[in-house]
Amino acid sequence: MKNRIATPLLACLAVTVFSASAQDDKALIKKAHKIHEKAFTVDTHADTPMLLSRGGFDVTKDNDPRTTNSKIDYPRMRRGGLDAIFWAVYLGQGPRTPEGHETAKNKALAIFEAVNTTLKNTASEAALATTPEEAFQIGKTGKRVIFIGVENGYPMGHDITMLKQFYDKGARYMTLCHSSNNDICDSSTDPKGAEYQGLSPLGEQVVAEMNRLGMMIDVSHVSDSTFYDVVRLSKVPIIASHSGAKAICDHPRNLTDDMLKALAKNGGVVQLNLLSDYVKTIPASPEREAAQKAMMDKWGVKDRRAMMAAMSKLSEEDQKKLREEFMAINKKYPVQLATVKDAVDHIDHIVKLIGIDHVGMGADFDGGGALADCFDVSQYENFTVEFVRRGYSKKDIEKIWSGNFFRVMKAVDKGKSMEVASK
């Protein structure tokens, strides 16, 4: 008799608890939506220009991320509540020769032109900004805001005046290097190891010139010793436009706790990368790796980014073939992706270590960034939901989404103005 009474009672209790939980979750999501809708949201790193440069990609169309391999367009930015994004003028590391540097410079200028052409052709939907104030003004019109950054200092070669050319074309940060060492500094992932034990003599000049111009110095991709050289030499706060916490995911691209503390002391900010391998240690898939290597060997490229960059040189027919091969591998050997919760673990760690004022979002979409539940920009509100779930206040969330990064932008620009005034 006792058991028969307990069963429906427990069932009733379970329904009551479930209902309360569902109601709480509904209220939380509603609160998060309200915060997300009002916050000015910025993603500080995306490789969309690679898609723009290859032609045939319509940024005004709501593209399917799984069939087009794209993560960003204006409709998805709106759906995800993303107000502004930094498009990267990215060049992979090539030959460090006068000819190599000249070729890289011309390619970089062509990418700037592709961005400029896109913005001219879509002026009713988006506009270029170079300051937070411009971004807010554009945002009030309902347009998407586009900023520009340069990823890899390789295209400037040894010509320091190229930095001003990049700045005049709208670039407001430059990532000093990429996956290999260049003539500016050591990379965190060059298989040959350190070359300068940090910045080269040219790199020291680059830091000084970027400070003078009011151009943010981006330490994502650089080696630990390069990071410390930059912190020591820069007179203004620095950024890591797309990085994470090494304590949460032990990858060379991420920042150690000591580096995060140095970044905070410098007044800088680290923007969270959403490339799953940098978010969480993902078990290797030998079959997928073998299939990818075979495909890349076939097309004569060494990594995924090189593959995407190489597409612009291919015929439309070959581009289609390469995309189909890549998608076939993804279908046969699906990528195991990290989650929003995994990513926010990085935010939690950084906030506990150095405070709420030094963290933001820089997903690396269109350059490998993707999570299971934030696969493209259309799902960005999931982060705000998770922030609210973990107890972050409206003010905290606004700092993460743009406040912290814009503070650094203003400080770097003010540093330039102060230097001019002192002369």
N, C-alpha and C positions, 0 to 999 in steps of 0.2 A: 504493500500500500504506500509506504514511504517513497519508494522508488518511482511509482507511477505519478505521484504528486510532484516530485522534484523535477521530473523531465520537462513538463510544460512550463513550470516555473522558471527553470533555467533558460528555456527557449524564449520566454517572455523577456527575461533579463537581457539575453543576448540581443534580441531585437531592439530593446530600449537603448542599450549601449551602442549598437550599430547606428541607430537613428541619430543619437546624440553626436557620435563621431562624424557621421555624414553631414549633419547640420554644421558642426564646427568647421569641417573642411570646406563646406560651401561658403561660410562666412569668411574664412581665411582667403579663399580664392577671390572672393568679391573685394576684399580689402586690398589684396595684391594688385588686382586689375586697376583699381582706382589709383594706387600709387604709381603703377607702371604707366598709366595713361597720362599722368601729370608730370612725371619726371622727364627731364631732357636726357635722352639715352644716346650714348656714343660707343661705338666699337672702333678701337684704335688700330686694327690691322686686318686687311683683307686683300686677296690677290686677284680680285675681279678684273683689273686691267689685262691680265693674261688672256681672259676670255674676250675682252673688247678688242684686243690686238689681232686675234686670229680671225675675226670677222664672222658674221653669221649669228652672233649672239645678240638678242634683243633684250636690253635691260629694262624696257618698259613692259615686257610680257611676264606673266606669272608662270615661270618655268618650273618644270618638274625636276627636283634635284637628283632623282635617281636615273632619269633618262638623259638629262643634259649635263650631269656632273657639275652643276652650278648650285651655289648656296645663297646667292644674293641677286635680287632685282628690286625695282622700286615697289611693285605690288607686295612682295614678301616682306620688305622692310616695313611697309605700312601695317601689314597684318601682324607682324611681330612687335609693333610699337617701337621700331628703331628709327630715331630721328636723324642720326648722323653716323658716317663711317669714313674711315681713312682708307683710301685705295692706295696700294703700294705699287710704286714703279720698281718692279723687281727684276734683277738680273742675276742668274746663277754665276758662280765663279768660273771664269775662263782663263785663257793664257795671260800671264802677267808680262806682257810685252807691249811695246808701243802700238803695234798693230792690234793686239787684243784689246787694249784700253780704248783705242779709237773706235773699234767695232762696237764695244760695249757702250761707249758714249752715244754713238749714233742710234743704237737700239733703245737706250733709255730715253733719248729725245723723241724717238718715234712713239714710245709708250705715253709720254706726256701729251703728244699730239693726239693720240687715240682717245685719251681721257678728255682732252679739250674738245675734240670733235663730238664725242658722245654727249658732253654737257651742252654744247651748242644745239645739237639735234634734239635734246630732251629738255630744253630750257623751261618748259612749262611744268616739269615734274621735279627737277633737281637743280641745284646751283652750287658752285664752288665757294667754300669759306676758307679764310686763312686765320681767323681769330674767333674766340668764343662769342664775342659780340656780334660778328657777322653771322655766326651759326644761329644764334637766337633770333636774329632778324629774319633770316631765311625760314627758320622753323615756324615763325608766326604766319607765314604765307601758306603753310601746308606742304611746301616742297620738302623733298629729302635733301639733306646737307651732305656734300662731299668734300672731304679734306684729302690732301695728298701727302704721302710720305715716300721716301726712297728706301728700298731695302737692298742693302749692300753698297758700300762706297766704291766698289770696283769701277763703275763707269767714269768716275772723276779722274782715274789714273793718278798722275802726279800733278795735275793742274788744279791748284787750290781755288782758282777763280770759277771752276765749275760749280762749286757750292752756291755761289751767288746766283748763277744761272738757274740752278734747281730751285732756290728760294724764290726767285723772281717768277718762276713758272708755277708757284703755289705750294711747293713742298715745305712742310713745317717740321719734319724730322727726317733724320737719316739713320738707318741701322748700319753700324760701322762695317760689318762683314756679314757673310752668310755661313754656309756649312764648311767652308775652307778658309785658310789664312789668305789675306790679301796684302797689299802694300801698306795698309793702314794699321792692321793689328792681327793678333792671333784669334782664331775661331775656337769655340768650345768643342767642335766636332771634327777638326781636321785630323785624318788618320795618321798624318806625319808628326803630329804633336806641335808643340810651341816653336815659333820661329824667332820671336822678339822677346818672349817672356812678358807680353803685354802689348802696349802701343809701340809702333815704330816711331822714329823721329818725324816722319811725315804725319803719322797719326796724332802726335802731340800738336802739330800745326793745325790739323783738322779740328781738334777739340777747341783750340783757341779761336779759329775762324768761325766755327758754328756758334760759339758763345757770342762773338762779335755781331753775327748776322741776326741772332735771335732765333736760331734753328735748334730744335730739341735734339739732344744726342741720345740715340737708342742703343741700349746695351744688350738687347735680345740677340742671341747667337754668339756673343763674344766669350772668350775664355775668362776664367776667374781673374787671372792676372791683368787682363785688359780692363775688366770691370773696375778693379781697384785703381788702376792708373787713371781711368776716366773720372772716378769719384775724387781722386786726389787733385786733378788738374782743372776740372770744370768749376767755373765760378757761379754756376746756376744749377738748379735741380736737373736731374737726368730722368729718363724713362726706360722701362723695359716694355716695349709695345705689345709683346706677345710671349709671355713666359709664365712660369709657375714656381711652386715651392718644392725644393729638392727633398725636404723632409717628408713630403707626402708622396712624391714620385721621384725616385732616384734616377734622373736623366741628366746628362751633361748640360742640356739646354736650360735646366731650371736653376734657381738661385738658392744657395745655402742660407741657413739662418743668419750666419755672420754677414753675408752679402745683403740680405734683407735689412739687417740692422744698420749697415753702412748706407744703404739706399734711403732709409728713413732719416738718418742723420743729415744726409745731403738734401732732404726735402723732396726726394723724388717719388715716383709711383711705379708699381708693377702692374701690368694689365694681363689678366688671366687668359692664357692660350687654351683653346678647346680641342687641340689635336690629341686624340685619345691616348696616344703613346706617351704624351707629356703629362697627362692627367692621372693615369693609373697604369701600373705595370700589367700589360696585356700578355697572356700566355701566347707563345709563338705558335704559328701555324706553318710547319715546314712545307706543306703542300701549297699553300697560298704564296709563300715566299719564293718557292721554286717556280711557280707559274708566272709570278711577276717578273722574276729575274729573266726567265726565258723570253717574255714579251719585250722587256727593255733591251735585252741583248739584240733581239731581232730588229728593233728600231734604232739601235745605236745610242741609247741614253743610259745614264747611270742612276737616276732616281726619278721619283714621281714628278717633282717640280721641273726637272730637265725635260721630262716627257711632255708636260703641258706647254713649256716654252717652245719646244721643237715643233709643236703642232702648227704654229703660225707659218712655218716654212713648207708645210706639206700641202699637197693639192687637196681640194675639198673631198675627193674620193678617198684619199689616204687618211685624212682626218677622221672621216666616218669609220673607216676600218679600224683605226687605232682606238677610237672611243668604244666601238663594239667589242673589241678584244678586252679592253679594260673592264667594261660592264659585265662581260661573260665571266671573267675571273671573280668579280664581286658576287655574282650570282652563284657560282659553283663553290667558292670559298668565302662566305660572308665574313666581313670584318667584325670582330668583337669590339664593340664600342663602350667607352666609359659612359657614365650617366651625369646628369646635372648634380645629383647628390655628391658624386665623386669629385666633381669640379668645385663645388662650394666647400668641400673639405679644405681645399687650398685657401680659399678666402678666409675661412675660419682660422686656419693656422696663422696666416699672415696677420690678421687682425689681432689675434691673441698675442702675437710676437711683437708687432710694431705699431698697432693701432689702426683705426678705421681710415685714417687720412692718406694712406699710401697704397691703395689697391683699386683696380678697375677692371674693365673687360676689353680684351683684344683677341678675338676668337681664332684668327687665321683661317676664316672661311675662304673657300676657293683656293686655299693653299694646303689643305689637309684637315683643317678643323672640322669636327663633327662629333656629336654625342648621340647616344641612342634616343634620347628624348629632347635633344636640341640639335637636330640634324641640319637645320639651316636657320636663317634669320627669322623666319616666320614663327619659330617656337621660342623666341627670346623671353617671352613673358614667363616661361617656366622658371627662369632664374629668379625673378622677383617673387614668385610664389614660394620658392625654396628659401629665399632670404627672409620673408615674413614668417615662414614656418619655424625658422631658427631664431627668431626674436630680434632681427634687425629692425631698427626704427625707420620711419619714412625719411628722416634726415640722413641716416646711415646709407640707405639705399640710393638716395639722390647723389651722395658722395661717390658711391661705387660706380654709378652709371655715367657720371660726367664731372661731378664737382671736383674730385681730386685731380683728374687729368687737366681740366681747365685751369685749376689753380697753378699747376706747373707751367702750362702754356703761357699764362700771364706773367709768371715769375721770370721765365726765359726771355720774354719780350721786354719786360721791365729791365732786366739785366743788360740787354742791348742798349736800351735808352739811357741807362745810367752810365754805361761806358762811353757813349757818344757825348753825354753832358760833361764828363770829366776831362774831355780832350780840349 
